Amino acid sequence: MTQANPVQALDDVHRLLGHPSDLRGHLNAHGPLNVPLGRNGSWQQDLVTSLEASGLNGRGGSAFPTSIKLALARSAGRGGSVVVNAMEGEPASDKDTLLLIRTPHLVLDGAQYLGALCHAARIVVCIPIGRDPVATAVNQAILERARNCYAPVREEIVRPPGRFLAGEESALTNWIESARPLPVFRPDKGAPLRLGGRPALVHNAETLAHIALIARHGAGPFRARGMTEEPGTSLVTISGDVKYPGVVEIDRGTPLWDIATRSQPVASVQALLVGGYGGTWVGPGHFGTPYAPIALRTIGAAAGAGVIAVLGETSCGLAESARIARYLAGQGAGQCGPCVYGLPAIADDMARLARGEGSGEDIVRLHRRLDQVNGRGACRHPDGAVNLVRSALAIFAGDVAAHGQGHPCRHWRKPTSLRFPRTVGL
């Protein structure tokens, strides 16, 4: 995808898009890594203090405070790995892909700063099979950095399978260690991950790019954007029924509707899918909600993968939700009942409802299945699917009633306006 047009420029130093892609241009814009990497000194505490003061939360979906995640990794020991999660298994997201193609040195610098703070032995960049343009851009950047002795911590690329769940951080570290991309049940998300018995600090590309800028320019420019309680900018991929799909950089707290209109919807909008395919449908009554975790939480949504999909009035929300449910049902790890049995059954129920073949009893059964699946998976993948379907049943309640009585809307046969890696039928 290309960047949405028109794009409002961010006029300060703390923006993610628009930086030079080559090392020389990167150094001219930002200067060299400005800490004596690999050595102890006051710079470490200065950098930790800057990250704490910035209020940066992870941009990969969980919104976990970056400074806390760093402290946990540092306390777990030396000689570990910094993992760049560039998997972007969410089909509707392109933000990390865009960053790594356009500004790979910014992302790699963020990993180098963390590697120095954690005394890491290596930086592992995870780019899925099938994303060859991204791998090429990052490989060229790594070679350029090596030629110029610019990478104190060794940088390498690995190519995991491009599945939806392969980017979940525990699944990703499992694959690096054992070639099995399976998530693990982690009741305490604050516990550091490990590779080969040593700590692994996992961050997505956008988070690392922010870290690189905060390390160089301090917390002030970052906090100058966004909200006091939710500072900074975020990258958002806009898709669906719009004229200009693409990635935009917005201040945290920008209303959902203002973000969606950046890509010019092509029809009256009946709903926005916020957070990705495990996200939440949001109706017009909440289009003014600020794009920030706390505000989104009040309407049952989350920023998630940094995705907003626009659903026009000429699309069927139930049909699109059924396609997403079918896609998610095929992306499970196959290691627990909710994924193996629950999600396919939910997808079948949604497909019948979308086609107008369901009944009142089928809708009751669907709600019962959602209750049975929610919270019972080995990871949060089933919960995301449940959340998506529940929000669809609420936002498109009028269609649910009509479809459930055998009178589907005339738009249910329309081809999808959403993005999938392969055809997903009803």
N, C-alpha and C positions, 0 to 999 in steps of 0.2 A: 504494500500500500504506500501511497505517497502522503506527504504531509497535507493536512486539510488546508483549504484555501477559501477565503483569505485567512492569514495567520497574524494575530496581534503580537508584535515583537515585545520581548521582555528586555528592558533597557539597562539592566544592571549586570553585575559580574556573575551573579548566581543563577544562570540559566543552563539548561542541559543541552538544548538544541542549538545548532549554529556554530559549533566549535570546529577548528580545523581537524581533518582526519589524519594527516601525516604528522610524524614526530616533530619535525622542525616547526611547523605551524603551531602545534600544540605547545611547544616550549616557548615560542614567541608570545603566545597568548597568556601563558600561565607561569612561565619560568620552570626551573627544574624542581624535582621533588625536594622540598625545603626542610628536610630533617635528616640528621645523620643516621640513616637506616642501618640497623644491625648493632647499634651501640646504645648503651644506657645513657640517660641524661634527662634534663628537665623538659626537653621537647616532648617526651612521652606523656608526662602529666599535662603539659599544655594542650596537646592534641586531645587527650581524654576529656579535659575540661571543656574544650571547644565543642566536642561532640555532645557532651551532656548539656551544655548551654543551648545548643541548636534546637533541641527537642525533636530531632529527626527520628521518625518511626520508619520501620521497614516498608518498602514499596512493593513487596512481593505478594501481599495478600493478607498476612497475619497482622500487620501494623504493630509488630513487637518493637519496643523501644530499642534503638540501635545501641545506645550506650550500655544498657543492661546486658544485651546479648554479647557485646564485646567484653564486659567485665566477667561474665561467666566463662567465656572462652579463655581469657587470660588466666583465670584461676585454675583451669584444668591442666596446665602444664605447657611446656615448650615443644618445639619440633613437629607441630601438627601441620594442618593444611587450611588455606583459605580457599573456599569453593565458590566460584562465580557461577551462579545458577542462571544460565541463559537458555533454559529449556523452553520456556514460554509455551507450555502445552495447551494453554487456553487458545482455541482456534480463532477467537475474535480479537486477540491481542497482538500488537506489532511493536510495542514501545521498546522492549529490550532489543529486538531485532534492529530497529532503526538506530538505537544508540550504538550498538556494536559495529554497525556498518559505517555510520557517520562519525562517531567519536570514540573509537576503541581505546585510545590512550587515556581518556578520562576515566573509563571503567577500570582499566588495568591499574591506573594510578591509585584508585580507591582501594583496590585489593592489595597493592603494595604497602599502603599506609597501615592497613590492618595487619598485614603480614609482619611488618616491623614491630607493631605493638604486641603481637602475640608470639614473636620470635618463631614464626612459621618456617617450615623447611621448603614449602612449595605453594604455588598458586595453581589451582586446577580450574580451567575454564570448560564448562560443560555445554556443548552445543549439539543439539540432536541430529541424528542422521536425517538427511533431507533438507537441511539448512546450509547448503554448500556456500552460498554467497556470504553468509555470516562467518562461517569457518574460514573462508578465504581472507576476509577482511581482518579477522583477529589474528590469523597465522602471519599475515604480512606485518601486522603491527608488532607481534612478538619477535619476529626476525629482525625488524628494524630496531627494536629496543635492545636486542642481544648484540647487534653489530655496534651499537653506540654505548654498550656497557651501562644501560639505563635500567636494568631490572635486577636489583640486589637479591630479591627472592625469586627463585626459578619459576618460570611460567610455562605451562603446558596446556594443550587442548586434548579433551577426550570427547567421544561421540556416542552418547547413550542412545537408546531407541527413542523415537519421537512419539511417545504415548502421553496421554493426558496426565496420568499419575506419575510418570517418570520424573517430573519436576518437583514433586513433593520432597522436602529436604531429606527426610529419613530414607525415602526410596532412592534418592539420588546418591546419598553416601553409601547405601547398600550396593548400588550398581557399581560404583567406583571400586568397592572392595571385593565384591563377589560376582559381579555381572548379573545380579538379580535385582531388578528395579521394583522391589516390594517395600511399601511403607510399613512402619512398625507402630504399634500402639504406644503412645507417649502421653500418659496422664499428666506429666509435668513437662510442659513445653519449654520451661526454662533450663532444663538439663542439657548441657552441651552434647552435641553429637560427636562421634569418634570414627576415625579411620585408622586401621592398624593399631588400635589401642591408644592413639594420640588424638588430641582435640581437633575437631573440624568446625570451622566457622563458615556458615553458608549465607550468602547474600545474593540477591538478584542484581542485575546490571544497573537498574536505575538507582537503587540504594547506594551502590558503590560510586556511581558518578557524583551523587550528592556529597558523599564522604570526601572525595577528592577535592571538591570545591571548598568545603568547610575547612579541610586541613590547610589549604593554601590561603584562604581569604577570611577565615574566622566565622563565627556563628552569626555575626551581625547582618551580612548581606542575605543569608538564608532566612533569618527571622524577619527581615524587612518585607518579605512577601508572605502572603497568606494571612492567617488569623493568629491572634496572640496565643490561643490554646492549641492551634493546629497550624504551625508555621510552615513556610516553604512553598515550593511548587510541586506539581505532580504531572506526570505524563498520562494522558488518557487516549485510548484508541476508540474512535467513533465509527460505527458501521450501521448497517441496516438500511432503512428507507431514507437515504440522504444523497445529496448530489456530490458531495466531496468527502468520501470516507478517508480516514487517515488518523495520524497521531498529532495531538496538540499538547502544548504545555500550558497549564493553567495554575493560577494561585489557589491554594487550598482555601476552601470556603466559597468558591465560585458557585452560584446556583446551578443545579442540574440543567435547567432549561437554557441558561446562557452557554453552557458547554455544548449542548446538543445543537443549538442554532449555529455554532461555528461551522458546522458541516452542511448547513442548509437542508433541512428536511424537505422531501419532495411532495409531501402530502400532510394533511392535518394529522397530528400525532396523538395516538390514543394511549401509549405507554412507553416507558423507557426501561430497558433491561440494564440494571446497574450492577457491576461487579463481575460480570462474565456469566458463563453457562451454569455455574453453581451459585448464581446471584439471585437478585430479586427484581420482579416486575414492579415498577412504580407508576401510579396513575397520575393524571393531571393535577389532582389536588395537592400533590407533593413535589411538583416540578420545581418549586422555589427552594427546595431543601439545599443547604450548602453542601458542597462536595468536601466532606471532612468526616472522619470516623465517628465522632461523638454525635454530630447532627444526623448522619445517616442511620446510626443505631436507633434513634428515636422513631424511625419509620420502618424498622426491621430490615434495613439494608446495610451494605458495607461496600467500601471501595474495591475490595477483592483484588482482582487481577488488573484493575485500572481500565475497565471497559464500560462503555455506554453504547447500547444498541437501540436504535430508534425504530419504533413500530408505528407505521402509518395506519390510517383508518382503512386502507384498502388491503390490509393484511389480517390474517386470522391469528389472534394471540394463542388460541388453543392448539392450532396446527403447528405454529412455530415452537410452542412449548413441548408438544409431543415429539417433534424432531429432536429437540435438545435432550429430552428424557431418553429417547432411543440412543442417541449418541453417547450419553453418559453411561447408559446400561452396558454398552460395548467397551467401555474404557476402564472397568474395574480391574483390580489386581487378581481377582479370582481366589482370594484366600479366606473369605468369610461369607456367611449366608446372605447378609443384606446385599452384597454385590452380585453373588451368583444367582440368587433366586428373587430377591426383593426388587431390585431395580428393573430387571426385564419384565416382571409382572406389572410394575407401575407404568413402564413404557407401553405395554400392551393396552392397559386401561386408558391411558391418555390418547393413544391412537384411535381406539374405538370411539371415545368421546369426541375427538376432533372430526371423525367421519360421520358423526351423528348416529352411530350404531349402539351407543350405550343406553342405559336406563337409570332411573333413580337408584335402584339397587346397586348398579355398577359404581355410581358416584359414592355411595356409602362405603362400598368395599374399597374403593380407591383411598378414601380418607383413613380407613382402618389400616390399610397397608402402609400408608405414610407414617402412621403412629408406630407401627411395628418395626419399621426400618430405622427411623430417626434415633441417633445416638447409640446404635448397636454395632456399628462397623469398626473394623480394626484401624481405620483412619477416618477422616472427615469427608471422604468422597461421597458416600451415601447421603450424608447430611446435606451436602450441597444440592444434590438432586432433589431431595425432599423439599428443601427450601424453595427451589425454583418452581416446583409443581404447586406447592401450597400457595405461593404468591400468585401464580397464574389462575388458580381456582378462585382466588379472592378478587383480583383485579378484573378478570373477565367473567364475573359472576353471571351477568346477563347472558353471555354466550353459553356458559355452562348449562344454564336452565334450558335454553333453546336446543342446544345440541343434545342434551340429555333426554329431550322429548322427541328426538328424531327430526329436528328441523335445523340442520347445520347452516351457518352463514354461507353466503355465496362465495366467500373468499378462501374457504378452507383448501380448495384445490390449487390456489395460486402457488407458483414456485417460491421457495424460501428466499428471503432477502438477507438471511443470516449466513455466516461463514462456517463451513465444515470442511475437513480435509478430504472427505469423500461424500458421495450422495447418501443422504439419509431420508428414507421414505416413510410414509405413514402406513 
